[in-house]
């Protein structure tokens, strides 16, 4: 509750009150959240653009927490809610810490927990980057485009030093992909560059080709 009280963000569920009951038990009161867990919501959110939007909103909330010195340490689809109006909320901050966790503390969920967390080593912002990369793989699915696959690979690197240094860097690379720009994690060849530019300017290219075809037809027709 004390950790969440520092995090006023649309993507983080606020704590309204905290205290003790007459019998001494501690309590806290939070906003009631309506929606679906991310792992359940994915069956409906089949659009790739929508899934990347969810990832970017998730990154935004986690990045805000990091800017305020808080590491989640248990990011996973079960701890993310998607509201009826597209809200993306990060839940369950029960193992969050205000600073980098000291060595010897094991916290997280297998499959989304960074290797250093599983070993009980020191965890920091890059541990949350690892979990976001694992969530990204689930969001995109098995037919992941190569640039997005490279982003996920960098985010989930075994060595923390090989990952994105921050959630902002991860989100920026995803944003570059959405804008049909080169991403830092992927070295594209000439064919990949042509395909990317073709996707970005598909409509203008189609209009130019249609114009050229029509001009050719008119030239071939008898006067």
N, C-alpha and C positions, 0 to 999 in steps of 0.2 A: 504493500500500500504506500509506503514511504517512497519507494522507487517510482511508482506510477504517478504520484502526486507532483513529480517534477516534469512529467511529460504531457504537456497540453498540445495534442495534435489530433486532427480529424481521423487518423488511422490508428489511434491508440485509445482503448476504452478507458474513460476517466474513472477515478475513485471519488465518490461524493462525500463519504464520511468514514471515519475509523475511530475505534474506541474499545471499551471493555464492557461486557455484560455484568449484571450484578453478581454472578457467580465467578467472575474473574476471567471468563473466556473472552479472547479477543475477537473482534468482528470488523469487517469493512463492507461498505455498500458501494456497488458499482452500477454503471448504466446497464439497463437490460438490453441485450443485443438480439435483434431479429435477423434471420437470414439462414444461410447454409454454410457448413464447413467447406473449406476449399476442396477437399477430396471428394465431397458429395457434389458440389457445384460443377465440377469439371465435366460431368456427364452431360450437362446442358450447354456449357460454354465451349462449343466446338469451333468457333471462329478463332483463327490464330492471332489476329489483331487484338481480340478481346483478351486472350490469355496473356499476351505481352503487356497489355494495359494493366492487368491485375499485378503482374510482376513488377512493373514500374511503380505502382502505388504502394506495393509491399516494400520495395526498396526505399521509397520516400519516407515511410514511417520508421523503418529501421535506421536509416541514415540520421533522422532527427534524434532518435534515441542515442545513437553514438555521439552526436554533437553535444549531447547533454551528459556524456560520460556513462551511459548505460548500455550494457551488452545483454542481449536476450538469452542466448545460450541454448534455446530449445525451439528454434524455428522449424516448423514442419506444417504440412497441409492441415493437420488436425487442430493447429493453433492459429489458423487464419479463417476469418469469417467473411463471407461476401453478402452484403445486405441487399434488400429488395430494389434499391436504387443504384446499385453498382458500387456501394461503399466497400472498401477493403480494410478490414480491421485486424490488427495483430493482437492475439489473446495470450493468456496464460504466461504472465511474467514471473511465475513463482520461483524460478531459479536465476532470474536476472541479477546482475551485479552492477554496482555503481562504477566499478573500475575493473581493470583486467583481473580475471580470477587468478588466485594464487595456485601454484602447483599443488597437486594432491587432491584437488576437487574434481570429481567426475560428475558431470551433469550433461543431459541431452538425451537424444533418442537415436538408436542405431539406424543407419541409413541416411541420417541427416546430421549426425554429430561428427564434427571434424576429428581427424585422427588424433590431434593433440589433446582434445577433450577426452577421447576414449582412453588415452594413456594416462590421464590425470595431470598432464602438463599445463602450463599457463595458457589460458584462453584470452583472446582479445577480439577486436573488430573483425579480423580476418576469419575467425571461427564462425561468425554469423554470415560472412561472405560465402563460406563453404556450404552452409545450410541453404542459402538462397540459390546457389548453383544447383544443388540437389533438387530443390523445389522447381527450378526452371526446367530441368529434364522432365519432370512429371508434367509440367504445364504444356510443353511443346510436343511430347510424345515421341514415338520411335522414328517417325519420319522427319526428324529435326534437320533443318538446313545446315550445311557445313559451317557457315559463319556463326550461327547460334550454337552449334555443337562445340566450336572452338571457344566461345565465350563460356559455356558451361564447363568445359575442360579446365580452363584457366581458373575459374571460380572454385572448382573442386580439386585443385592440385593438392597432392599429399603434403608437400612442403608449403607452409604458410607464406614463405618468402616468394614463392612462384605464383601466388594468387593475386587478384586485384588487391591493391593496398587499402582500398576503402569501398564501401557500398556505392558511393557516388561514382567511382570509376566503373564499376560493374554496370550501373544504370546508364551511364553515358555511352558505353559500348552497345547496349541494347537499343538505346535511342538512335545511335548511328545506323544500326541495322534497319530499324523501322523507317528511317529517312533515306534508305537505299544508298548509304555512304559506306566507305570502307571501315571495317572494325579493326581495332588494335590487335585483337586476339587471333585474327585470321589473315594469312598472307595469300591473297587471291592471285590466280594466274590471269592471262589475257582472256581466256574463255569465260572465267568467272566475272571479270570486270565488264565484258561485253554483256553478259547475261544480267548483271546488276543494273547497268545503265539502261538496258532494254526494259527491265521491269519499272524503273523509275520514270522513264519517258515513253511508256507503252502507248498512251493515247496520242501524243504528237507524232510518234513514229507511224502509228497506224493511219493517221490522217494524211501524212505525207505520202505513204505508200499508196493509199487509195487515190490520191490526186494523180500520182505518176501513172498508175494503172489506167485511170480514166483518160489521161492525156494520150497514152499509148493507143487506147481503143479508138479515140477520136481521130488520131492520125492515120489509123489503118482503115477507117471507114471511107467509102467513096465520097468525093465531094458532091 
